[in-house]
Amino acid sequence: MSDFKRRTPFFRVGQVVHHKRFGYRGVIVDAHTGYEGSDELKKRVSPSAADRNSPWYQILVHNRAIETYEAEINLEADTSKEPVNHPYVPVFFNEFEDGSYSVGGMEN
C-alpha cells in the first residue's frame, strides 16, 4: 500500500486557472484525485511519486487549440475574471460568470 493518500481536488470543473511556471490560462474540464494519464504522457511529464497522488486536471488552454494535463501544484486560481478562448469551451460549458463557467455544453 502506498504511503501517499489521494487528495480531493482543490479546483473545480469550469474554474479558470493560471499555470504558475508557464504562464498560460485555461479552464478545467476534468479533475482526478491522482495521476491518470497514459504511459506515453507519463514519459513526457514524468510526475514524481508525490505528484502522482495529488490532484491532476485536464485543461483547455486559452487562445490555443490544445489541452493539457497538469498537477495541482503547478496551478493557481486565475484572477483576471476573463473567459477562455478555446474551440471546445462551448462543448463543455454554457455560461461564463464571475470568472467561472457553468457545466453543460452544446445539446445535440
SVG drawing of the C-alpha trace seen along z (x, -y; Angstrom):
<svg xmlns="http://www.w3.org/2000/svg" viewBox="-30 -41 40 43">
<polyline fill="none" stroke="black" stroke-width="0.4" points="0.0,0.0 1.2,-3.5 2.4,-5.9 0.6,-8.7 -3.2,-9.3 -5.0,-10.9 -6.5,-14.3 -9.7,-15.8 -9.1,-18.3 -9.0,-22.0 -10.1,-23.4 -13.4,-22.6 -14.6,-21.8 -15.4,-25.2 -12.9,-27.2 -10.3,-29.3 -6.7,-28.7 -3.2,-30.0 -0.1,-27.9 2.5,-29.1 5.5,-28.1 4.4,-28.5 2.0,-31.5 -0.9,-30.2 -4.5,-30.4 -7.1,-27.8 -10.4,-26.2 -10.6,-22.9 -12.8,-20.3 -11.9,-17.3 -10.3,-16.7 -8.7,-13.5 -7.7,-12.7 -4.3,-11.3 -2.4,-10.9 -4.5,-9.1 -2.6,-10.0 -1.4,-7.5 2.0,-5.8 3.1,-7.9 2.1,-11.2 3.9,-10.0 7.1,-9.8 6.7,-13.4 5.6,-14.9 7.5,-12.5 5.4,-13.0 7.1,-12.3 5.6,-9.8 4.1,-12.7 2.6,-14.3 1.0,-11.1 -1.0,-11.1 -2.0,-14.8 -4.9,-16.0 -4.4,-16.4 -6.6,-18.4 -7.4,-18.3 -7.3,-22.0 -8.4,-23.8 -5.6,-26.3 -6.7,-29.9 -6.0,-31.1 -4.6,-27.7 -6.5,-24.7 -4.7,-22.4 -5.5,-20.6 -3.0,-20.0 -2.9,-17.6 -1.4,-19.3 -0.7,-18.6 -2.5,-20.8 0.9,-22.0 1.5,-23.8 -1.8,-25.7 -3.4,-28.7 -6.7,-30.4 -6.9,-32.9 -7.8,-36.4 -8.4,-38.1 -12.2,-37.2 -11.8,-36.9 -13.3,-34.0 -11.1,-31.4 -10.9,-31.4 -10.8,-27.8 -12.9,-25.9 -14.1,-23.3 -15.4,-25.7 -19.0,-25.5 -18.8,-21.7 -18.3,-21.6 -19.8,-24.8 -22.7,-27.1 -22.4,-30.3 -19.4,-32.3 -20.0,-34.4 -17.6,-36.0 -14.5,-34.1 -16.1,-30.7 -18.0,-28.5 -21.3,-26.6 -21.1,-22.9 -23.3,-21.9 -22.3,-22.3 -24.0,-22.1 -27.1,-20.0 -27.4,-17.6"/>
</svg>
